[in-house]
Amino acid sequence: MNAAPPDQARRAQLAERLGQVRERIETACQRVGRDSAEITLIGITKTYPASDAELLLELGLRDLGENRDQEAKVKAAAVPNARWHFVGQLQRNKANSVAAYADVVHSVDRPELIVALERAAARYQRTLDILVQVSLDERPDTGVLGPRGGVIPTQVQALARQMEPCRWLRLRGLMAVAPRDSPAMPAFSQLSALSKKLRVEYPMANWLSAGMSGDMEDAISCGATHLRIGGALLGKRAQG
């Protein structure tokens, strides 16, 4: 029997993994009485080739994400029909580049980034969906933030108000990454409470981007609407 060509073998592998992830999502939703249609699965393709992004799109996964502009802009150009999410920490000087291809920016955490993205989006005449990134790594004894970026919880509302005058930025909700060295559930519960508070003032900001390969079930139980899944979809990521 002849072996399948590499692209067909990879397609079959990705199809199997995608099915497994969707099954995990369905099971987690049933456990807490949610409809899995409420969940947007984002395939995080960092370090993987654009051919994988293209295969995922062919398999019906339209939402894809990257965390580095240099890699993201190449893949977005190669796979333009995907809905691209920028999920990494964003430097102000990269805002112009990211605004050219990203549909959603998950990592807005300071006023100067809002200014830079608004200016860039206006240049391209593109409306960007924006999520405020919240740091869940703050140590209550020191107030020191963790290394992943994000605004401290007490400043979420103030940063959201900074977007009110923006014509090209659309506040859609919150994003966070669970702390590395502690259980995800308490952090996601805190994020859920912040989301409910934000929606009182901004009802359309009802997206909650939380949950990755290892903690998606906890995120779903806390109301996540967007999951950022890499390894469970694409396999173990090469180091380096």
N, C-alpha and C positions, 0 to 999 in steps of 0.2 A: 504494500500500500504506500503510495506516495505521500510525503509529508505536505501539509498545507503551506502555501506561501506565507512568508513572515507576516504580511499585513493581515491576511485572513486569520492566522493563528492569534495575532494580537487582538483582532476584532472580537473573536470568540472569547478570549480571556476577559476583555473589557465588558462584553455583554454579560458574562457570568457574574462578574464582580458588581456590575450595576444592578443586576437582579437581586443579588444578596443584600446590597445596601437598601434598595427599595423595600425588600422584605423586612429588614430591621426597622425601617421607618414605619411601615404599616403596623408591625407588631407593637412598637412603642406608642403609636397613636391609639391603637385599640385599647391598650392598657390604661390610658388616661382619658378615654372618651373623646378623642379628637379625630377630625377628618384628615387623612393624609394629603388630601388635595390642598390643604392649607400650607403645606410645606414646600418650599423651593429648595431643591437640591442643587448645590453649586459644586462642580467638579474642579478641584484645585490642581492645576496641571504644572505647577512649578517644578523645574528640572526635567520634565518630560518633554518629548518632541512635539512639535505642532501637529504631526501626524496622529498622535494620540488625541489631541483636542478635536481634530477633524473626525476621528472615529467615534468619539463620544457624541458629537453633534449628529452624526449619521444614525447613532443608536437612540436618538431622541432626547439627549441631554443638551438643552440649548444654553443653560447658564454655566459659564466657565469662569474661573478666577485665577488671578496671578498676584504675587506680592512684590514683584520687582519690575519697575518700568522698563528696563532694558530688555527683559525677556518678554514682558507682556505686549509691548508694541509690535514685536516681531510676530508673535502668535496671532494677535488681533488682525494684523494685515493678512496673515495666511488663512485665517478662519473668520472672515468678516461677518458671516451670518449668525455667529454666536452672540449671546448677550454677555458682555464682558464685565466682570466685577474686579475692581482693584481692592485688594484686601490687606495689603501691607502698609507699614508706616510710610508716610508720604512726606518727602521734603518739599519745601515751598518751590524750589527751583525746578521740580519735576511736574508741577501742577499743569503747566501748559501742554506738556507731552501727554499726560494721563487724560486730560480733558478731550483730547482728539479722538480717543478710541473707547474709553470706559463709559459704560452706561450707568454703573453704580460705583460710588466710592464709599467704602466701608470704614474708613480710618480718619475721619476729620476730628481733630482734637484741639484746635487752637484757632483764634480769630484770624491770624494772618493767612492761614491756609484757606479759610473761607473766602477772603479777599482775592487770593491768587486764583482759586478755582472759578469764582464768579467772573473774573476778568477773562480767563481762558475760555470758559464756556460761552461767554458773549462773543468772543472772537470767532469761535467755530459755529455759533448759532445752534448750540446743542444744550438741551436741558439735562442736567445730571441729577440722578437720585442720590441723596446723601444720607449716610448714617453717621451719627456721632459715636466715636469709639470711647468706651468707658474703661478706665483702668480698674480692674478688680484685684490688683496686686498690692494696693496700698496697705502698708503696715500701720495699724491704728496707733501703735506706740510712738512711731516716728513721723508718720505722714509721708514717708518716702515712697515714690511710685516704683513699680516694677519696670523691667526693660522693654516691655512690648508696646509702650505708648498708651495714649488714652487720657481723657480728662478725668479728674477725680469726681466721684458721684455727686458731691455737693455743687459742682459747677455745670452740670448737664443742662439745666434750664437756662442758665445765662448764655451758654454757648449756642443753644437752640435759638434764642432770641436774636443772636447776631445774624442769623440767616433770614430774618423777616424781610429786610429790604431787598433781598436778592431776587433777581428776575429769572436767573438761569439755574439756580440751585433749588432743589425740592427736598425738604426735610422729610425723610421716610421712617426714621426710627433710630434704634441703637444697635451697636455691635460691641462684643467683648470676647476676650479669650480667657478661658478658665485658668487660674493660677496653676503653675506646674507642680508645686509641692504640697497641695492640699486638695481635698475632695471638690469636685466640680459643683455638686448640688447647692451648697450654700451660696456660692458665687452667682450661679444662675438664678437662684431665688432672689438675690439682691437685685440682679439685673431686671428681672421680671417686675419687681416693685418699682424700680426707676422708670420702666417703660409705661406702667399704668399711670404714674404721676405725670409723665410727659404727655400722654394722650389726653389728659384733662385739658391742657392748654392747646395741644396740637393733635386733634383727632385723627388726622391723616398720617401721623407718624407711628404707624402700627406695625412696622416691621421689626423683628427682633432676630438679629444675626448672631447665633451662638451655636456651639456644638461642632465638633470635629469627629474624626474617625473613632476615637476612644471614648467620647462622652456624648454622643448624639442623643442617646436615650434620655439622659438627664436633662439635656437642653430641651427636648420635645416636651418633657413633663413640666418644664417651667415656661412653656409658651413660645419657644423658638419658632420662627416662621421661615428662617433661612439657615441651612446647614452648609458648612464649608468642609467638604470631604475630599481628602487627597489620597492617603495611603490605602484606605479600604476600597477605593476605586481603581487606583493605578498600580498598587503594589508598593513594596518597600522602596523608599527613595534612596538613591545613591548618595553616599556621604561625600562632603567636600564642596 
